Amino acid sequence: MDDFLRLSARTARFTYGAPRAFAFGDDGRLLWFLRSSGPADPLDSLWILDTATGAEALLADPRALAPATGPLPVAERRLRERTRLTAAGIGSYALSGDGRSAVFALYGRLFTVAYDSGAHDTGAHDTGAHDTGAYDSDAPGPVEVPAAGPAFDPRPNTDGSRIAYVADDALYTAPGGRISPDDGARWGLAEFAAAEELGRSRGHWWSPDGITLLAARVDETALQRRHFADPAHPELPPEDFAYPEAGGPNADVQLWVLGPGGRRVRLDWDAERFPYVSDASWESSEEILLTVQDRLQQCVLLLRADPATGRTRELSRTTHPRWVDPLLPGTPARLPDGRMLTAADVPGGAARAVAVDGRLLTGEGVQVRRFAGVHQGRLLVEAGLRDPAEQQVLLLDPDTGEVTVLADDPGVPTVHCVLASAGTLLLTAAGRAGVRRTVRTADGREFTPADHAAPLPWRVTPVLERVTEHGVPTALVLPRGHVPGQRLPVLVDGYGGPGFQDVSAEPRRWQHRQWWADQGFAVVTVDNRGTPYVSPAFTHAVYRGFSEVTLEDQVAALQALGARHRDLDLGRVGVRGWSYGGYLSALAVLRRPDVFHAAAAGAAPTDFRHYDTAYTERYLGLPQEHPEVYERDSLIPDAPKLTRPLLLMTGLADDNVHPSHTLRLSRALTDAGRPHQLLALPGVTHMTPGGTREKLMALELEFFRRELAG
């Protein structure tokens, strides 16, 4: 590897040392976050910024707590895959209801820590109470809490006096012990579909009084089992897990209220019609709100539940004839005055909007992306006002819809984000100059959390253009010092699938594309129809079929850019990608070899009949009802058509896009006598951590230089 790839691997793609996982506590006074000590340090510690003084304090250092690291509990390791978390050390934490203390798991051990404005001792304290599970929540520094087994997803109650956690698929409290029944189900955690596709990564919630828990009961007995075996270690037994394959059964998910004295009440809704639970929370000790969806995600209900009886009542209903887009986090919600806030589309699908009690607040000029809460009596939202590559922070009057811009950089493409609590804001701006974070208190004071990440090597300015009659967003990155008139082979590098935007002003994602450009390529990225943030109509264009729209837009955009930028040599075009981007890459050389001349396809879902229920059925429907859609989008029948060089890559420990996807295509190519290359990577997951991505980039570079030469 060259110097850039080594730096990228050593810094985890320039993320080590950057603060993350922010949360406000103590009515906005305290800002909690995780951060490692520097750009080459992989171990995140728990920190706090006290806005009363502006001082930062280290609350928990994983090196002091667990000098000898151990394996993660299996449930935590898999949830980290679902949430795309690669950081070591303290991976996550949860705050007490008052936001003055936190709990976290570290390699299966359970810790709690409270903030005191005095000095902090970051080493663990032995409570000497291993027989009862009791602990001193007021002790200085982190306190280790005895747990029944390897602890996972701990969460404290309102005042931090009790902790709920999962161990070996059972739900426990400390102090207290096991509170879930031994009935063969998994308790207190999120099932695969919820964590991977629905945005819910947790499975238990404390009531505001700190006495009762709402818990998910997950029965996966009807699901097929998927297996992994590490061929590099044949002495080890295979690992397996339950997987909800498209068209097959889902996990049976129930919600139960677990109270004192063994009291149990099941929440009652039409779970057969609405099997997906995408959110749950306590509004008060007498009321629970939950969001449920039908299997095809065309109808989303916000329900009110009575924890004493389990009875539910519908508060709002959001429907769409294709699917209710999950990419408007924070909705549906009930506002402080009792009105309902829901996602809605402007007539004709030109913009994503929010509605209060069914009345649209925004029109075509505002693409709402996230509801972040209520600030000074107005709705705080992240939205796009101009190009889809940018994002602003706005305040909306819930009565009139009047828009006030809170964060924007006109003329400089920037992505702005916000976190809010009790009048205090954390504003993040990511643009060409890097990332800046500002804490702004209600009385106007400002602070900046320290960022110890490695500086980005390059200030990349991609050429952002909208092309074709569909206004497809594109980006072009040329080699630094490129001389006009010098023809360049083209490398199409992107994702292209639903749920992820590639063409964005966020600066970190362009570093690796600049590296590719500096190797002698014109790097093109295309957000075809189906990707988010252009408009609902743009996103919904892939309903009942991925392949045709994705490929049509990629080809049309590439040709449009070639006409505008004559240095692009469209006679030498490579394409690379991972996950859906791997699907796009293989699809491109199989079906349009006249346009694409070589492909590197990583972790490609080659047949969506073998991908998960919630993602696949949202877009393609049920395979039993639309077999022709799944057949049309499968790459397996195209294997005999391969005439271009194809490099296939898969991690043999990938539990998202199982390696069988790539191996099935490789077998079909072999059966058809079509030569290709295959890289099967033992022990590598979907996220390709630990420098794996950089090693693959070096191998891909050799492949494209060889295949696109001349």
CORCOR-V856003 format. One record per residue. N is the residue number from 1. RES is the residue in one small letter. SS is DSSP state (H for helix, E for strand, L for the rest). OMEGA is omega in degrees with one decimal (none if undefined). Layout:
# CORCOR-V856003
{{N	RES	SS	OMEGA} {N	RES	SS	OMEGA}}
This chain:
# CORCOR-V856003
{{1	m	L	177.7} {2	d	L	-173.9} {3	d	H	-178.7} {4	f	H	-179.1} {5	l	H	176.5} {6	r	H	177.7} {7	l	H	178.8} {8	s	H	179.6} {9	a	H	-176.5} {10	r	H	-176.6} {11	t	L	-176.1} {12	a	L	178.5} {13	r	L	173.0} {14	f	L	178.7} {15	t	L	179.3} {16	y	L	178.8} {17	g	L	177.3} {18	a	L	177.1} {19	p	L	-178.7} {20	r	E	176.1} {21	a	E	-179.1} {22	f	E	173.7} {23	a	E	176.6} {24	f	E	174.9} {25	g	E	177.5} {26	d	L	177.8} {27	d	L	175.0} {28	g	L	-179.6} {29	r	L	-173.7} {30	l	E	173.2} {31	l	E	177.8} {32	w	E	176.4} {33	f	E	176.0} {34	l	E	179.0} {35	r	E	173.1} {36	s	L	-171.5} {37	s	L	-177.6} {38	g	L	-170.7} {39	p	L	178.3} {40	a	L	-178.0} {41	d	L	-177.7} {42	p	L	-171.0} {43	l	E	179.4} {44	d	E	174.1} {45	s	E	178.8} {46	l	E	-176.4} {47	w	E	174.6} {48	i	E	171.4} {49	l	E	-179.6} {50	d	E	-176.2} {51	t	L	175.2} {52	a	L	-177.6} {53	t	L	-174.3} {54	g	L	-176.5} {55	a	E	172.6} {56	e	E	178.0} {57	a	E	173.8} {58	l	E	-177.1} {59	l	E	-177.2} {60	a	E	-180.0} {61	d	L	-176.9} {62	p	H	179.3} {63	r	H	178.7} {64	a	H	-175.2} {65	l	H	-176.6} {66	a	L	-177.8} {67	p	L	177.5} {68	a	L	-178.2} {69	t	L	178.8} {70	g	L	179.2} {71	p	L	174.9} {72	l	L	169.1} {73	p	L	-175.5} {74	v	H	-178.5} {75	a	H	179.0} {76	e	H	179.1} {77	r	H	-178.8} {78	r	H	177.4} {79	l	H	176.1} {80	r	H	174.2} {81	e	H	-178.8} {82	r	H	-176.5} {83	t	H	177.2} {84	r	L	-179.3} {85	l	L	-179.5} {86	t	L	-175.4} {87	a	L	174.8} {88	a	E	-176.9} {89	g	E	178.8} {90	i	L	-175.0} {91	g	L	-179.4} {92	s	L	178.8} {93	y	L	175.8} {94	a	E	-178.5} {95	l	E	169.6} {96	s	L	-177.6} {97	g	L	178.4} {98	d	L	176.4} {99	g	L	-178.6} {100	r	L	177.0} {101	s	E	-177.6} {102	a	E	172.7} {103	v	E	177.9} {104	f	E	174.2} {105	a	E	179.1} {106	l	E	-178.8} {107	y	L	176.7} {108	g	L	177.2} {109	r	E	-171.4} {110	l	E	-177.7} {111	f	E	171.3} {112	t	E	178.4} {113	v	E	176.9} {114	a	E	179.7} {115	y	L	174.2} {116	d	L	-176.1} {117	s	L	175.7} {118	g	L	-177.8} {119	a	L	-177.8} {120	h	L	173.2} {121	d	L	-173.6} {122	t	L	176.0} {123	g	L	-177.4} {124	a	L	176.3} {125	h	E	175.9} {126	d	L	-176.1} {127	t	L	-176.8} {128	g	L	-175.8} {129	a	L	-173.2} {130	h	L	-176.1} {131	d	L	-174.8} {132	t	L	-174.7} {133	g	L	178.7} {134	a	L	178.2} {135	y	L	-179.1} {136	d	L	-176.6} {137	s	L	-180.0} {138	d	L	-179.7} {139	a	L	178.6} {140	p	L	179.0} {141	g	L	-179.0} {142	p	L	178.3} {143	v	E	175.3} {144	e	E	-178.6} {145	v	E	177.8} {146	p	L	-178.6} {147	a	L	-176.1} {148	a	L	-179.4} {149	g	L	177.3} {150	p	L	-171.6} {151	a	L	-177.2} {152	f	E	174.8} {153	d	E	177.4} {154	p	E	180.0} {155	r	E	-178.7} {156	p	E	174.3} {157	n	L	-169.1} {158	t	L	-176.5} {159	d	L	177.4} {160	g	L	-177.1} {161	s	L	178.1} {162	r	L	-179.8} {163	i	E	170.4} {164	a	E	179.1} {165	y	E	178.9} {166	v	E	172.9} {167	a	E	178.7} {168	d	L	175.2} {169	d	L	175.2} {170	a	E	-177.8} {171	l	E	-177.7} {172	y	E	166.7} {173	t	E	174.6} {174	a	E	-4.2} {175	p	L	175.4} {176	g	L	-176.2} {177	g	E	-175.0} {178	r	E	178.3} {179	i	L	177.8} {180	s	L	179.7} {181	p	L	176.7} {182	d	L	-173.9} {183	d	L	178.3} {184	g	L	179.5} {185	a	L	173.5} {186	r	E	-174.4} {187	w	E	169.1} {188	g	L	-179.9} {189	l	L	-179.9} {190	a	L	176.5} {191	e	L	-174.1} {192	f	H	-174.9} {193	a	H	-179.0} {194	a	H	-175.8} {195	a	H	-176.4} {196	e	H	-168.0} {197	e	H	-171.4} {198	l	H	176.4} {199	g	L	177.4} {200	r	L	-175.8} {201	s	L	-178.4} {202	r	L	-176.5} {203	g	L	173.5} {204	h	E	-172.8} {205	w	E	175.7} {206	w	E	170.6} {207	s	L	-179.1} {208	p	L	179.1} {209	d	L	175.7} {210	g	L	-176.3} {211	i	L	-170.6} {212	t	L	177.7} {213	l	E	165.1} {214	l	E	-174.0} {215	a	E	173.7} {216	a	E	171.7} {217	r	E	-173.3} {218	v	E	177.5} {219	d	E	-176.4} {220	e	L	-174.2} {221	t	L	-178.2} {222	a	L	-175.9} {223	l	L	172.8} {224	q	E	176.1} {225	r	E	173.4} {226	r	E	-172.0} {227	h	E	172.1} {228	f	E	169.6} {229	a	L	-178.8} {230	d	L	-177.8} {231	p	L	177.2} {232	a	L	179.6} {233	h	L	-176.9} {234	p	L	178.6} {235	e	L	-178.0} {236	l	L	178.3} {237	p	L	177.4} {238	p	L	177.0} {239	e	E	179.3} {240	d	E	178.1} {241	f	E	-179.9} {242	a	E	-176.8} {243	y	E	179.2} {244	p	L	-176.6} {245	e	E	-177.7} {246	a	L	179.8} {247	g	L	-178.7} {248	g	L	-178.5} {249	p	L	170.0} {250	n	L	171.0} {251	a	L	174.0} {252	d	E	-175.3} {253	v	E	174.8} {254	q	E	173.9} {255	l	E	-177.7} {256	w	E	171.3} {257	v	E	-179.1} {258	l	E	-174.0} {259	g	L	179.9} {260	p	H	176.9} {261	g	H	179.4} {262	g	H	179.6} {263	r	L	-179.7} {264	r	E	178.5} {265	v	E	178.6} {266	r	E	174.9} {267	l	L	-170.4} {268	d	E	169.7} {269	w	L	-178.0} {270	d	L	-175.3} {271	a	L	177.2} {272	e	L	178.6} {273	r	L	-177.6} {274	f	L	-172.8} {275	p	L	-175.0} {276	y	E	172.1} {277	v	E	-176.2} {278	s	E	176.9} {279	d	E	174.8} {280	a	E	178.3} {281	s	E	173.1} {282	w	E	171.1} {283	e	E	175.4} {284	s	E	179.1} {285	s	L	179.7} {286	e	L	-175.1} {287	e	E	175.1} {288	i	E	171.5} {289	l	E	175.6} {290	l	E	178.7} {291	t	E	-178.8} {292	v	E	-177.7} {293	q	E	172.1} {294	d	L	-171.7} {295	r	L	-179.6} {296	l	L	174.6} {297	q	L	175.1} {298	q	L	179.8} {299	c	E	-179.5} {300	v	E	-179.4} {301	l	E	166.3} {302	l	E	-174.3} {303	l	E	170.0} {304	r	E	-179.3} {305	a	E	175.4} {306	d	L	-176.6} {307	p	L	-180.0} {308	a	L	-176.3} {309	t	L	-176.1} {310	g	L	-178.6} {311	r	E	-178.7} {312	t	E	177.3} {313	r	E	-178.3} {314	e	E	176.3} {315	l	E	178.0} {316	s	E	-179.9} {317	r	E	176.7} {318	t	E	-177.1} {319	t	E	173.9} {320	h	L	-178.0} {321	p	L	176.7} {322	r	L	170.3} {323	w	L	173.6} {324	v	L	-174.0} {325	d	L	179.6} {326	p	L	-173.2} {327	l	L	164.7} {328	l	L	-177.2} {329	p	E	-179.7} {330	g	L	177.6} {331	t	L	-4.7} {332	p	L	-178.2} {333	a	E	173.6} {334	r	E	-178.3} {335	l	L	-178.1} {336	p	L	179.7} {337	d	L	176.5} {338	g	L	179.0} {339	r	L	-176.3} {340	m	E	175.7} {341	l	E	-178.7} {342	t	E	172.2} {343	a	E	179.5} {344	a	E	176.2} {345	d	E	170.2} {346	v	L	179.8} {347	p	L	-176.7} {348	g	L	176.6} {349	g	L	-176.9} {350	a	L	-177.7} {351	a	L	171.5} {352	r	E	-174.5} {353	a	E	168.9} {354	v	E	-179.7} {355	a	E	174.6} {356	v	E	-175.2} {357	d	L	175.5} {358	g	L	-179.1} {359	r	E	-178.8} {360	l	E	176.9} {361	l	L	-175.0} {362	t	L	-178.2} {363	g	L	-173.1} {364	e	L	-176.0} {365	g	L	-177.5} {366	v	L	174.5} {367	q	E	-177.3} {368	v	E	-176.3} {369	r	E	-177.7} {370	r	E	170.8} {371	f	E	-172.9} {372	a	E	178.3} {373	g	E	179.2} {374	v	E	-177.9} {375	h	E	179.0} {376	q	L	176.0} {377	g	L	179.9} {378	r	E	-178.5} {379	l	E	179.8} {380	l	E	-176.0} {381	v	E	166.3} {382	e	E	-173.3} {383	a	E	175.0} {384	g	E	178.7} {385	l	L	-174.9} {386	r	L	-178.8} {387	d	L	178.8} {388	p	L	179.7} {389	a	L	-177.8} {390	e	L	175.4} {391	q	E	179.4} {392	q	E	172.4} {393	v	E	-174.2} {394	l	E	167.0} {395	l	E	179.9} {396	l	E	172.8} {397	d	L	-175.4} {398	p	L	179.2} {399	d	L	-174.0} {400	t	L	-174.9} {401	g	L	179.4} {402	e	L	-175.7} {403	v	E	171.4} {404	t	E	-179.5} {405	v	E	-179.0} {406	l	E	-179.7} {407	a	E	-179.2} {408	d	L	173.1} {409	d	L	-178.1} {410	p	L	179.0} {411	g	L	178.4} {412	v	L	-178.7} {413	p	L	-174.2} {414	t	E	173.4} {415	v	E	180.0} {416	h	E	177.1} {417	c	E	-175.8} {418	v	E	169.8} {419	l	E	-172.6} {420	a	E	174.1} {421	s	E	171.7} {422	a	L	176.9} {423	g	L	177.3} {424	t	E	-177.5} {425	l	E	164.9} {426	l	E	-178.7} {427	l	E	179.2} {428	t	E	178.2} {429	a	E	-179.9} {430	a	E	-178.6} {431	g	E	-173.8} {432	r	L	-177.5} {433	a	L	-179.1} {434	g	E	-177.4} {435	v	E	174.0} {436	r	E	-179.6} {437	r	E	-177.3} {438	t	E	171.4} {439	v	E	-178.1} {440	r	E	-177.6} {441	t	L	-178.1} {442	a	L	179.4} {443	d	L	170.4} {444	g	L	177.2} {445	r	L	-178.2} {446	e	E	178.0} {447	f	E	179.1} {448	t	L	175.2} {449	p	L	-178.4} {450	a	L	178.3} {451	d	L	-177.6} {452	h	L	-179.9} {453	a	L	176.4} {454	a	L	175.2} {455	p	L	176.5} {456	l	L	-174.9} {457	p	L	-173.0} {458	w	L	170.5} {459	r	L	-172.0} {460	v	L	176.4} {461	t	L	179.4} {462	p	L	174.8} {463	v	E	-178.2} {464	l	E	-179.0} {465	e	E	171.8} {466	r	E	-174.4} {467	v	E	-179.3} {468	t	L	-179.1} {469	e	L	179.8} {470	h	L	-178.6} {471	g	L	-176.2} {472	v	E	176.8} {473	p	E	177.6} {474	t	E	174.6} {475	a	E	178.4} {476	l	E	176.0} {477	v	E	179.9} {478	l	L	177.0} {479	p	L	173.2} {480	r	L	-178.0} {481	g	L	179.2} {482	h	L	178.8} {483	v	L	179.0} {484	p	L	-177.1} {485	g	L	177.2} {486	q	L	-177.7} {487	r	L	-175.7} {488	l	E	168.7} {489	p	E	-174.2} {490	v	E	172.6} {491	l	E	175.5} {492	v	E	-173.8} {493	d	E	-178.8} {494	g	L	-177.6} {495	y	L	172.5} {496	g	L	-175.7} {497	g	L	178.9} {498	p	L	171.1} {499	g	L	-179.3} {500	f	L	178.1} {501	q	L	177.9} {502	d	L	-174.0} {503	v	L	-175.1} {504	s	L	178.9} {505	a	L	178.9} {506	e	L	-165.1} {507	p	L	-171.1} {508	r	H	-175.6} {509	r	H	-178.4} {510	w	H	-178.0} {511	q	H	-177.9} {512	h	H	176.1} {513	r	H	173.8} {514	q	H	176.5} {515	w	H	177.6} {516	w	H	179.7} {517	a	H	-178.5} {518	d	H	172.9} {519	q	L	175.1} {520	g	L	-179.1} {521	f	E	162.8} {522	a	E	-173.1} {523	v	E	-176.8} {524	v	E	175.1} {525	t	E	-174.5} {526	v	E	170.5} {527	d	E	-178.4} {528	n	L	174.3} {529	r	L	-173.2} {530	g	L	176.7} {531	t	L	-172.1} {532	p	L	164.1} {533	y	L	170.1} {534	v	L	175.0} {535	s	L	175.2} {536	p	H	179.6} {537	a	H	177.9} {538	f	H	-179.2} {539	t	H	-174.8} {540	h	H	-177.6} {541	a	H	-179.7} {542	v	H	177.1} {543	y	L	-179.8} {544	r	L	173.1} {545	g	L	178.5} {546	f	L	-159.8} {547	s	H	-172.6} {548	e	H	-178.2} {549	v	H	-179.5} {550	t	H	-176.2} {551	l	H	178.9} {552	e	H	-178.6} {553	d	H	178.3} {554	q	H	-179.6} {555	v	H	-177.7} {556	a	H	179.8} {557	a	H	178.9} {558	l	H	180.0} {559	q	H	178.0} {560	a	H	178.1} {561	l	H	177.4} {562	g	H	178.5} {563	a	H	-178.6} {564	r	H	-175.0} {565	h	L	-169.7} {566	r	L	178.7} {567	d	L	177.6} {568	l	E	179.8} {569	d	E	-177.6} {570	l	E	171.3} {571	g	E	177.4} {572	r	E	-175.4} {573	v	E	171.8} {574	g	E	178.9} {575	v	E	-178.5} {576	r	E	177.2} {577	g	E	-179.1} {578	w	E	179.9} {579	s	L	177.0} {580	y	H	176.0} {581	g	H	173.5} {582	g	H	174.6} {583	y	H	178.4} {584	l	H	-176.6} {585	s	H	178.5} {586	a	H	177.6} {587	l	H	-175.0} {588	a	H	-177.7} {589	v	H	179.2} {590	l	H	-173.4} {591	r	H	177.4} {592	r	L	178.3} {593	p	L	175.4} {594	d	L	-177.6} {595	v	L	-175.9} {596	f	L	-168.3} {597	h	L	175.5} {598	a	E	-177.2} {599	a	E	169.6} {600	a	E	-172.1} {601	a	E	-179.5} {602	g	E	174.4} {603	a	L	-175.7} {604	a	L	170.4} {605	p	L	-169.7} {606	t	L	178.5} {607	d	L	-173.4} {608	f	H	171.0} {609	r	H	-179.4} {610	h	H	174.7} {611	y	L	-169.2} {612	d	E	-173.9} {613	t	H	-167.3} {614	a	H	179.0} {615	y	H	-169.8} {616	t	H	-175.8} {617	e	H	175.6} {618	r	H	-174.9} {619	y	H	-171.4} {620	l	H	-175.3} {621	g	L	179.7} {622	l	L	179.8} {623	p	L	177.5} {624	q	L	-177.7} {625	e	L	-177.7} {626	h	L	-178.0} {627	p	H	-178.6} {628	e	H	178.3} {629	v	H	-179.1} {630	y	H	178.1} {631	e	H	-179.3} {632	r	H	-178.2} {633	d	H	178.7} {634	s	L	177.8} {635	l	L	-174.1} {636	i	H	179.2} {637	p	H	-178.5} {638	d	H	-173.5} {639	a	H	-179.0} {640	p	H	-176.8} {641	k	H	-173.5} {642	l	L	175.9} {643	t	L	-177.0} {644	r	L	177.5} {645	p	E	-178.6} {646	l	E	175.3} {647	l	E	178.4} {648	l	E	179.6} {649	m	E	175.8} {650	t	E	172.1} {651	g	E	-176.1} {652	l	L	173.7} {653	a	L	-178.2} {654	d	L	179.1} {655	d	L	174.7} {656	n	L	170.6} {657	v	L	-174.3} {658	h	L	-179.0} {659	p	L	178.3} {660	s	H	176.8} {661	h	H	-179.1} {662	t	H	-177.0} {663	l	H	176.1} {664	r	H	178.6} {665	l	H	178.5} {666	s	H	178.6} {667	r	H	178.5} {668	a	H	177.4} {669	l	H	178.7} {670	t	H	179.2} {671	d	H	-179.9} {672	a	L	-180.0} {673	g	L	-178.1} {674	r	L	-179.9} {675	p	L	179.0} {676	h	L	177.2} {677	q	E	-178.7} {678	l	E	172.4} {679	l	E	176.6} {680	a	E	-166.3} {681	l	E	-179.5} {682	p	L	175.6} {683	g	L	-175.6} {684	v	L	180.0} {685	t	L	-178.1} {686	h	L	-175.5} {687	m	L	-179.7} {688	t	L	-177.6} {689	p	L	171.8} {690	g	L	179.2} {691	g	L	-179.4} {692	t	H	-178.1} {693	r	H	-178.8} {694	e	H	176.9} {695	k	H	177.6} {696	l	H	178.5} {697	m	H	178.6} {698	a	H	178.5} {699	l	H	177.6} {700	e	H	179.8} {701	l	H	176.7} {702	e	H	-179.1} {703	f	H	-176.4} {704	f	H	177.1} {705	r	H	180.0} {706	r	H	-171.4} {707	e	H	-178.9} {708	l	L	-178.5} {709	a	L	170.7} {710	g	L	none}}
